[in-house]
Amino acid sequence: PAERRRDALEHAAAVKGNVFAEIAKMALGRWDKVDVDLIQRTIDDINRRADCSDFYLVGLLGMMLRFWDEPDFPGELRMPLEACVLNFRYWMDEPGEDAMCFWSENHQILFHTCAVLAGQIYPEASFTNTGETGRWHQEKGERMALSWLRKRAAGGFREWDSNTYFEEDVLALSHLADLAEDADVADMAAIVLDKLFFTMGVNSFKGAFGSTHGRSYSPFLQSARLEPTSGMARLMWGLGNFNDRILGVVSLACARSYELPPILAAIATDQPEELWHREQHAGVMEQWCDLDEGPWAINKVTYKTPDFMLSSVQDYNPGGAGYQQHIWQATLGPDAVVFVTHPPCVGEDGSHRPNFWHGNVVLPRVAQWKDVLVAVHNFAPDDWMGFTHAYFPAHAFDEHVLRDGWAFARKGDGYVAITAAQGIEQTTRGLPAYKELRSHGRQNTWLCMLGRAVLDGSFTDFQDKILALDVDLTPQRVVTQTLRGQEIAFGWEGPLLVDGAEQPLAGFPHYDGPYTSVPLNAETMDILYGEDALRLHLV
């Protein structure tokens, strides 16, 4: 909606030290407020080919295509912008050695977008770094962009549900959907955007993108208010909040050719009484762009009610080395979240991957059945830290209590209970005070259950019901009753059993839930909500 677009641009224009704030000012017509020096410093950084130059060059190219002919466009920027665009290194096979990262999923499409847009602006010019024409760069970028887009359309994202890097994906996709001259590129970018926003909406809880994430960072896990995806959700469907992560927000607000289908906004704001949604994202890595080869796949589930959401990636490479994967999370509010990790250090800065709160040194084995989750950890005896820990922010809950080896919390009418085979202890000193439940031991099983007032009575009733369950919890396996009258068994080895019946942990459809059911590599994807329907042509 026009009103939310303007709100987004107004907010972004007030952000300090970000070139996308200057783009927002241009979009608002506030030329007298544009910080030319900041734009020049951004150009200088790109000329040095600093890491993430591709992020900012996409923004500058979009700025040039949209505002270059405006009479108030700063004349002193014209020559520096042209020189910057003509001398950039648009892919790893072009001349130059620098600090830029090309190989990750989000960087790939950003570099391809840069090549497409730069070639459109200067089709006949000779690009000084390669000696090739702009048209050559455009056609190369279009080929590579279409390859990337078709992979995402067919099988989804390796950086699945990333509350960080979905912003960079949207930065690229929105520019292609709005500005690419090639109709196939523009149309496919819009389709992948639709698919990305469907994924975000289904796996969000009241504006909090509380899904499992292929990559994330500590601040965005501890508060959904800080997520780079939050402002995009606010702009697209009115939930979430604007913050200082504005690359995706400004790009979407300026992209007049892309409109979110109303059915996707309706799904994102839907509060079903019960949603059970499964996904598989999969594909094949190629050496030329991924620096690796071979198939990859992840299988994930999300269970959502009006009072909470629980999401996890199932049986994902247990025992393998972790990076920034966020394996599971229970979400009761934007700050009221619970998850468990195996940390390598006490540092929380983003240069540690993993760090104290994001990622795991050794990946756990996780299975979820609706409102119950089991996470089994198994790492080496000489592990540096020697413990796993739950993020359990007491300040974010309406009530919390530690009782008989369990930690319980309430937010609104949603409840969460968590325990560990090796016991839990609430940290009361230092930076993680009253945010951490620590459990020592290289082998450990964590058990998390969620509940609702409408099903489980008062908060005290919920605690009593949990404590009355028959739970056999050991460091490598659990057999437990659930609040819903079922028995769940799961461990480091063996299947997930629900009432003795094996439940699949892999081989899911691409999407399978109340709104759609579609296999991997499908030609079309039909999304249904009420009497409305949307068909995405994925090929």
C-alpha positions as CSV (number, residue, x, y, z in Angstrom):
1,P,0.0,0.0,0.0
2,A,1.1,3.5,-0.8
3,E,0.8,4.6,2.8
4,R,3.1,1.8,4.1
5,R,5.6,2.5,1.3
6,R,5.8,6.1,2.4
7,D,6.1,5.1,6.1
8,A,9.0,2.8,5.1
9,L,10.8,5.5,3.2
10,E,10.2,8.1,6.0
11,H,11.7,5.7,8.5
12,A,14.6,4.7,6.3
13,A,15.5,8.4,5.5
14,A,16.1,9.0,9.2
15,V,18.7,6.2,9.5
16,K,22.2,7.6,9.9
17,G,25.3,6.4,8.0
18,N,23.6,4.2,5.4
19,V,23.5,5.1,1.7
20,F,20.1,3.5,1.4
21,A,18.8,6.3,3.6
22,E,20.0,8.8,0.9
23,I,18.2,6.7,-1.7
24,A,15.0,7.0,0.4
25,K,15.4,10.7,0.5
26,M,15.6,10.8,-3.3
27,A,12.5,8.7,-3.5
28,L,10.7,11.2,-1.2
29,G,12.0,14.1,-3.3
30,R,14.1,15.6,-0.4
31,W,17.0,16.5,-2.6
32,D,18.2,19.2,-0.2
33,K,18.7,16.6,2.5
34,V,20.8,14.2,0.5
35,D,24.2,13.6,2.0
36,V,26.5,13.7,-1.1
37,D,29.6,13.0,0.9
38,L,28.1,9.7,2.3
39,I,27.3,8.6,-1.2
40,Q,30.9,9.4,-2.3
41,R,32.3,7.4,0.6
42,T,30.2,4.5,-0.4
43,I,31.6,4.8,-4.0
44,D,35.1,4.9,-2.5
45,D,34.4,1.7,-0.6
46,I,33.1,0.0,-3.7
47,N,36.2,1.1,-5.7
48,R,38.3,-0.5,-3.0
49,R,36.2,-3.7,-3.5
50,A,35.5,-4.0,0.2
51,D,33.4,-7.0,1.3
52,C,29.7,-6.4,0.6
53,S,30.4,-3.9,-2.1
54,D,27.8,-5.8,-4.2
55,F,25.1,-4.9,-1.6
56,Y,25.7,-1.2,-2.0
57,L,26.4,-1.2,-5.8
58,V,23.0,-2.7,-6.4
59,G,21.5,0.3,-4.5
60,L,23.5,2.8,-6.4
61,L,22.6,1.2,-9.8
62,G,19.0,1.3,-8.8
63,M,19.4,4.9,-7.8
64,M,21.0,5.7,-11.2
65,L,18.2,4.0,-13.2
66,R,15.5,5.8,-11.2
67,F,16.8,9.2,-10.5
68,W,19.7,10.0,-12.9
69,D,17.5,12.3,-15.0
70,E,16.0,14.2,-12.1
71,P,17.1,17.9,-12.3
72,D,18.2,17.8,-8.7
73,F,20.4,14.8,-9.0
74,P,23.8,15.8,-7.6
75,G,26.0,16.7,-10.5
76,E,29.2,16.0,-8.6
77,L,28.3,12.3,-8.3
78,R,27.9,11.6,-12.0
79,M,31.5,11.0,-13.0
80,P,32.5,9.1,-9.9
81,L,29.4,6.8,-10.3
82,E,30.2,6.1,-13.9
83,A,33.8,5.4,-13.2
84,C,32.8,3.1,-10.3
85,V,30.4,1.1,-12.4
86,L,32.8,0.7,-15.3
87,N,35.7,-0.5,-13.2
88,F,33.9,-2.9,-10.9
89,R,34.6,-6.6,-10.8
90,Y,31.3,-8.3,-11.5
91,W,32.3,-12.0,-11.0
92,M,35.1,-14.1,-9.6
93,D,36.3,-15.0,-13.1
94,E,37.1,-11.4,-13.9
95,P,40.5,-9.7,-13.2
96,G,41.3,-8.7,-9.6
97,E,42.1,-9.9,-6.1
98,D,40.1,-8.4,-3.3
99,A,38.1,-8.9,-0.2
100,M,34.8,-9.5,-1.9
101,C,32.9,-12.7,-1.2
102,F,31.2,-14.2,-4.3
103,W,30.3,-17.7,-3.4
104,S,27.5,-17.6,-0.9
105,E,23.9,-17.8,-2.1
106,N,23.0,-14.1,-1.5
107,H,26.2,-12.7,-2.9
108,Q,25.7,-14.7,-6.1
109,I,22.4,-13.1,-7.1
110,L,23.7,-9.6,-5.9
111,F,26.7,-9.8,-8.3
112,H,24.5,-11.0,-11.1
113,T,22.1,-8.1,-10.5
114,C,24.9,-5.7,-10.5
115,A,26.1,-7.0,-13.9
116,V,22.6,-6.8,-15.4
117,L,21.8,-3.3,-14.3
118,A,25.3,-1.9,-15.0
119,G,25.1,-3.3,-18.6
120,Q,21.7,-1.8,-19.1
121,I,23.0,1.7,-18.1
122,Y,26.2,1.5,-20.2
123,P,25.5,-1.0,-23.0
124,E,28.1,0.3,-25.5
125,A,30.7,1.4,-23.0
126,S,33.9,-0.5,-22.5
127,F,34.2,-1.7,-18.9
128,T,37.8,-0.9,-17.8
129,N,38.3,-4.0,-15.6
130,T,37.4,-6.5,-18.3
131,G,37.6,-4.6,-21.6
132,E,34.2,-6.0,-22.4
133,T,31.1,-4.0,-23.2
134,G,28.2,-3.3,-21.0
135,R,26.0,-5.4,-23.2
136,W,28.4,-8.4,-22.6
137,H,28.2,-7.9,-18.9
138,Q,24.4,-7.6,-19.0
139,E,24.0,-10.8,-21.0
140,K,26.4,-12.7,-18.8
141,G,24.6,-11.4,-15.7
142,E,21.2,-12.4,-17.2
143,R,22.4,-16.0,-17.9
144,M,23.8,-16.3,-14.3
145,A,20.8,-14.7,-12.7
146,L,18.4,-17.0,-14.6
147,S,20.4,-20.0,-13.4
148,W,20.2,-18.8,-9.8
149,L,16.5,-18.0,-10.1
150,R,15.6,-21.3,-11.5
151,K,17.4,-23.1,-8.8
152,R,15.5,-21.1,-6.1
153,A,12.2,-21.6,-7.9
154,A,12.7,-25.4,-8.2
155,G,14.2,-26.2,-4.8
156,G,14.4,-23.2,-2.5
157,F,17.3,-21.7,-0.5
158,R,20.4,-23.2,0.9
159,E,20.4,-20.3,3.4
160,W,16.9,-21.4,4.3
161,D,14.6,-18.9,6.1
162,S,17.5,-16.7,6.9
163,N,16.3,-13.7,8.9
164,T,19.6,-12.1,7.8
165,Y,20.3,-13.0,4.2
166,F,16.7,-12.9,3.0
167,E,17.2,-9.2,3.2
168,E,20.0,-9.4,0.7
169,D,18.0,-11.8,-1.5
170,V,15.2,-9.3,-1.6
171,L,17.6,-6.4,-2.3
172,A,18.6,-8.2,-5.5
173,L,15.2,-9.7,-6.5
174,S,13.3,-6.5,-6.1
175,H,15.7,-4.6,-8.3
176,L,15.5,-7.3,-11.0
177,A,11.7,-7.5,-10.8
178,D,11.4,-3.8,-11.1
179,L,14.3,-2.8,-13.4
180,A,15.6,-5.8,-15.5
181,E,14.9,-5.3,-19.2
182,D,14.8,-9.0,-19.9
183,A,11.2,-10.1,-19.3
184,D,12.3,-13.7,-18.3
185,V,14.6,-12.3,-15.6
186,A,12.1,-9.8,-14.3
187,D,9.2,-12.3,-14.2
188,M,11.3,-15.0,-12.6
189,A,12.6,-12.6,-10.0
190,A,9.0,-11.6,-9.1
191,I,8.0,-15.3,-8.8
192,V,11.0,-16.1,-6.5
193,L,10.0,-13.0,-4.4
194,D,6.5,-14.3,-4.1
195,K,7.8,-17.7,-3.0
196,L,10.2,-16.1,-0.5
197,F,7.4,-14.0,1.0
198,F,5.1,-17.0,1.2
199,T,7.9,-18.8,3.1
200,M,8.4,-15.9,5.5
201,G,4.7,-15.5,6.1
202,V,4.0,-19.2,6.9
203,N,7.1,-19.4,9.2
204,S,6.4,-16.2,11.1
205,F,4.5,-15.6,14.4
206,K,2.8,-12.3,14.5
207,G,5.6,-10.6,12.7
208,A,8.5,-12.5,14.2
209,F,10.3,-14.7,11.7
210,G,10.8,-17.3,14.4
211,S,11.7,-20.1,12.0
212,T,14.8,-22.3,11.9
213,H,17.4,-20.4,9.9
214,G,20.1,-21.5,7.5
215,R,22.1,-18.6,8.7
216,S,21.6,-16.0,11.4
217,Y,23.3,-13.7,13.9
218,S,22.9,-13.4,17.7
219,P,21.1,-10.0,17.9
220,F,18.5,-11.2,15.4
221,L,17.8,-14.4,17.4
222,Q,17.4,-12.6,20.7
223,S,14.8,-10.1,19.4
224,A,12.7,-10.3,16.3
225,R,12.4,-6.5,16.5
226,L,16.0,-6.3,15.2
227,E,15.6,-8.9,12.4
228,P,16.5,-7.5,8.9
229,T,13.3,-9.2,7.7
230,S,11.2,-7.4,10.2
231,G,10.9,-4.1,8.3
232,M,10.1,-6.0,5.1
233,A,7.3,-7.8,6.8
234,R,6.0,-4.5,8.2
235,L,6.0,-3.0,4.6
236,M,4.5,-6.1,2.9
237,W,1.8,-7.1,5.4
238,G,1.8,-4.8,8.3
239,L,3.4,-7.0,11.0
240,G,6.9,-6.5,12.4
241,N,8.6,-3.2,12.8
242,F,11.0,-0.9,10.9
243,N,14.5,-0.8,12.3
244,D,17.9,0.2,11.0
245,R,18.2,-2.7,8.5
246,I,16.9,-0.8,5.5
247,L,18.4,-2.3,2.4
248,G,15.5,-4.6,1.6
249,V,12.9,-2.1,2.8
250,V,14.1,0.7,0.6
251,S,14.5,-1.6,-2.3
252,L,10.9,-2.9,-2.0
253,A,9.5,0.6,-1.4
254,C,11.1,1.9,-4.6
255,A,10.1,-1.1,-6.7
256,R,6.9,0.1,-8.3
257,S,6.6,-2.9,-10.7
258,Y,6.4,-5.4,-7.9
259,E,3.2,-5.8,-5.8
260,L,2.8,-8.5,-3.2
261,P,-0.2,-10.7,-4.1
262,P,-2.9,-10.1,-1.5
263,I,-3.3,-13.8,-0.8
264,L,0.3,-13.8,0.5
265,A,-0.4,-10.9,2.9
266,A,-3.6,-12.8,4.1
267,I,-1.6,-15.9,4.8
268,A,1.2,-14.0,6.6
269,T,-1.4,-12.4,8.9
270,D,-3.5,-15.5,9.4
271,Q,-3.7,-17.0,12.9
272,P,-4.9,-20.6,12.4
273,E,-6.0,-22.6,15.4
274,E,-3.4,-25.2,14.4
275,L,-0.9,-25.2,11.5
276,W,1.4,-28.1,10.7
277,H,3.7,-27.2,7.8
278,R,6.6,-29.2,6.3
279,E,9.2,-28.1,3.8
280,Q,12.2,-29.5,1.9
281,H,14.7,-27.3,0.3
282,A,17.2,-29.0,-2.0
283,G,19.4,-28.7,-5.0
284,V,22.8,-29.4,-6.5
285,M,25.9,-27.3,-5.8
286,E,28.1,-26.4,-8.8
287,Q,31.8,-25.6,-8.5
288,W,31.7,-22.5,-10.7
289,C,29.4,-20.6,-8.3
290,D,29.3,-22.5,-5.0
291,L,32.9,-23.6,-4.7
292,D,31.5,-27.1,-3.9
293,E,29.8,-29.9,-5.8
294,G,27.0,-32.3,-5.0
295,P,23.5,-32.5,-3.7
296,W,22.2,-30.7,-0.6
297,A,18.9,-30.9,1.2
298,I,17.2,-29.8,4.4
299,N,13.8,-30.8,5.8
300,K,12.0,-28.5,8.2
301,V,8.7,-28.3,10.1
302,T,6.7,-25.5,11.7
303,Y,3.8,-25.9,14.1
304,K,1.8,-22.7,14.8
305,T,-1.1,-21.7,17.0
306,P,-2.5,-18.2,18.0
307,D,-0.3,-18.5,21.1
308,F,3.1,-19.8,19.9
309,M,5.2,-21.2,17.1
310,L,7.7,-24.1,17.2
311,S,10.0,-24.6,14.2
312,S,13.0,-26.8,13.5
313,V,15.2,-28.4,10.8
314,Q,14.9,-32.2,11.2
315,D,17.9,-34.5,11.6
316,Y,20.2,-32.0,10.0
317,N,23.8,-33.4,9.7
318,P,23.9,-34.5,13.4
319,G,27.5,-34.6,14.7
320,G,28.7,-32.4,11.8
321,A,30.5,-29.1,12.2
322,G,28.1,-26.2,12.6
323,Y,28.3,-22.6,11.3
324,Q,25.5,-20.1,11.6
325,Q,22.6,-22.6,11.3
326,H,19.8,-21.9,13.8
327,I,18.4,-25.4,14.3
328,W,15.2,-24.8,16.2
329,Q,13.2,-22.1,18.1
330,A,10.1,-21.7,20.2
331,T,8.5,-18.3,19.7
332,L,5.9,-16.8,22.0
333,G,6.6,-13.2,21.2
334,P,9.1,-10.9,19.5
335,D,11.5,-11.2,22.4
336,A,10.0,-14.3,24.2
337,V,11.9,-17.0,22.4
338,V,13.6,-20.2,23.5
339,F,16.3,-22.2,21.7
340,V,19.4,-24.4,22.6
341,T,22.9,-24.2,21.2
342,H,26.4,-25.7,21.7
343,P,28.7,-22.7,22.0
344,P,32.4,-22.5,21.1
345,C,33.2,-19.3,23.1
346,V,31.6,-16.6,25.2
347,G,31.9,-14.0,22.4
348,E,28.7,-12.8,20.8
349,D,30.2,-10.7,18.0
350,G,29.4,-11.7,14.4
351,S,33.0,-12.6,13.5
352,H,32.7,-15.8,15.5
353,R,30.6,-18.3,13.5
354,P,29.3,-20.0,15.5
355,N,29.4,-17.9,18.7
356,F,27.9,-17.9,22.1
357,W,24.3,-17.8,20.8
358,H,24.2,-18.3,17.1
359,G,25.1,-21.7,15.6
360,N,26.5,-24.8,17.1
361,V,30.1,-26.2,17.3
362,V,28.7,-29.7,16.8
363,L,25.2,-30.0,15.3
364,P,22.6,-31.7,17.4
365,R,20.1,-34.3,16.2
366,V,16.6,-32.8,16.3
367,A,13.1,-34.0,15.8
368,Q,9.8,-32.2,16.3
369,W,6.3,-33.5,16.5
370,K,3.9,-30.6,16.5
371,D,4.3,-28.9,20.0
372,V,7.1,-31.2,21.2
373,L,10.8,-31.0,20.3
374,V,13.8,-33.2,21.2
375,A,17.4,-32.1,20.6
376,V,20.1,-34.6,21.3
377,H,23.7,-33.4,21.6
378,N,26.8,-35.5,21.3
379,F,30.3,-33.9,21.1
380,A,33.9,-34.7,22.0
381,P,35.2,-35.1,25.5
382,D,37.8,-32.4,25.0
383,D,35.2,-29.8,23.9
384,W,36.4,-26.3,24.8
385,M,33.2,-25.2,26.7
386,G,31.7,-28.5,27.8
387,F,28.1,-27.5,27.9
388,T,25.0,-26.8,25.9
389,H,22.7,-24.0,26.9
390,A,19.2,-22.6,26.3
391,Y,18.4,-19.0,25.5
392,F,15.6,-18.4,28.1
393,P,15.1,-14.6,28.6
394,A,13.3,-14.2,31.9
395,H,12.7,-10.5,31.2
396,A,10.7,-11.3,28.0
397,F,8.1,-13.5,29.7
398,D,5.1,-12.5,31.7
399,E,5.9,-15.3,34.2
400,H,8.6,-17.8,34.6
401,V,9.6,-20.4,37.2
402,L,12.2,-23.2,37.6
403,R,10.5,-26.2,39.2
404,D,11.5,-29.9,39.6
405,G,14.2,-29.8,37.0
406,W,12.1,-27.9,34.4
407,A,12.0,-24.3,33.3
408,F,8.5,-22.9,32.6
409,A,7.5,-19.6,31.1
410,R,4.3,-17.9,30.0
411,K,3.8,-15.1,27.5
412,G,0.1,-14.2,27.1
413,D,-1.8,-17.4,26.7
414,G,1.2,-19.4,25.4
415,Y,3.4,-21.6,27.6
416,V,6.8,-23.3,27.2
417,A,8.5,-25.9,29.3
418,I,12.1,-27.1,28.8
419,T,14.4,-29.5,30.6
420,A,17.7,-31.4,29.9
421,A,18.9,-34.9,30.9
422,Q,22.0,-33.5,32.5
423,G,20.0,-30.9,34.5
424,I,19.6,-27.2,34.0
425,E,20.9,-24.2,36.0
426,Q,19.8,-20.6,35.5
427,T,22.7,-18.3,35.0
428,T,22.5,-15.4,37.5
429,R,25.8,-13.5,36.9
430,G,27.6,-12.0,33.9
431,L,26.2,-11.0,30.5
432,P,23.9,-14.0,30.1
433,A,22.4,-13.5,33.5
434,Y,18.7,-14.5,33.6
435,K,18.9,-15.2,29.8
436,E,20.6,-18.6,30.0
437,L,19.9,-22.1,31.2
438,R,23.1,-24.0,31.2
439,S,23.5,-27.8,31.2
440,H,27.0,-29.4,31.4
441,G,27.9,-32.7,29.7
442,R,29.1,-33.7,26.3
443,Q,26.1,-35.9,25.8
444,N,22.7,-34.4,26.5
445,T,19.1,-34.5,25.5
446,W,16.9,-31.4,25.7
447,L,13.1,-31.7,25.7
448,C,10.9,-28.8,24.9
449,M,7.1,-28.7,25.1
450,L,4.6,-25.9,24.4
451,G,1.1,-25.4,25.6
452,R,-1.9,-23.0,25.5
453,A,-4.4,-21.7,28.1
454,V,-7.3,-22.8,25.9
455,L,-6.0,-26.5,26.1
456,D,-3.9,-26.6,29.2
457,G,-5.6,-24.3,31.7
458,S,-3.8,-21.9,33.9
459,F,0.0,-21.5,33.9
460,T,0.1,-23.5,37.1
461,D,-2.1,-26.2,35.5
462,F,0.3,-26.4,32.6
463,Q,3.3,-26.9,35.0
464,D,1.4,-29.6,36.9
465,K,0.5,-31.4,33.7
466,I,4.0,-31.4,32.5
467,L,5.4,-32.7,35.8
468,A,2.8,-35.5,35.8
469,L,3.9,-36.9,32.4
470,D,5.8,-40.1,32.3
471,V,9.2,-38.9,31.0
472,D,12.3,-41.3,30.6
473,L,15.0,-38.8,29.7
474,T,18.6,-39.9,29.3
475,P,21.6,-38.1,27.8
476,Q,21.1,-39.8,24.4
477,R,17.4,-40.7,24.2
478,V,14.0,-39.8,25.5
479,V,10.7,-41.6,25.7
480,T,8.0,-39.3,26.9
481,Q,4.3,-38.8,27.1
482,T,2.9,-35.6,25.6
483,L,0.2,-33.2,26.8
484,R,-1.8,-34.4,23.8
485,G,-1.9,-38.0,25.0
486,Q,0.7,-39.4,22.7
487,E,4.1,-41.1,23.3
488,I,7.2,-39.9,21.6
489,A,10.6,-41.7,21.4
490,F,13.7,-40.2,19.8
491,G,17.5,-40.4,20.4
492,W,20.9,-39.9,18.8
493,E,20.2,-43.0,16.8
494,G,17.0,-44.5,15.4
495,P,13.8,-43.1,14.1
496,L,11.3,-40.7,15.5
497,L,8.4,-42.8,16.9
498,V,5.0,-41.4,17.7
499,D,2.8,-44.0,19.4
500,G,5.2,-46.6,18.1
501,A,4.8,-45.5,14.4
502,E,7.9,-44.2,12.6
503,Q,7.6,-40.6,11.4
504,P,9.6,-39.4,8.4
505,L,12.4,-36.9,9.1
506,A,13.4,-36.4,5.4
507,G,12.0,-36.6,2.0
508,F,9.3,-34.0,2.6
509,P,7.5,-32.3,-0.3
510,H,8.9,-28.9,-1.2
511,Y,6.0,-27.4,0.7
512,D,3.2,-29.3,2.5
513,G,0.6,-27.6,4.6
514,P,-2.8,-26.1,4.6
515,Y,-2.0,-23.5,2.0
516,T,-0.2,-25.6,-0.6
517,S,1.3,-29.0,-1.3
518,V,3.9,-29.1,-4.0
519,P,6.9,-31.4,-4.8
520,L,10.4,-30.3,-5.5
521,N,11.1,-29.3,-9.1
522,A,7.4,-28.7,-9.8
523,E,6.4,-26.6,-12.9
524,T,3.7,-24.7,-10.9
525,M,2.9,-24.0,-7.3
526,D,-0.7,-23.4,-6.3
527,I,-1.3,-21.5,-3.1
528,L,-4.9,-21.5,-1.6
529,Y,-6.4,-19.4,1.1
530,G,-10.2,-19.3,1.7
531,E,-11.7,-18.7,-1.7
532,D,-8.5,-17.2,-3.2
533,A,-5.8,-18.9,-5.2
534,L,-2.4,-18.0,-6.7
535,R,-0.5,-20.0,-9.2
536,L,3.2,-19.5,-9.5
537,H,4.9,-20.7,-12.7
538,L,8.2,-22.0,-11.5
539,V,9.7,-22.9,-14.9
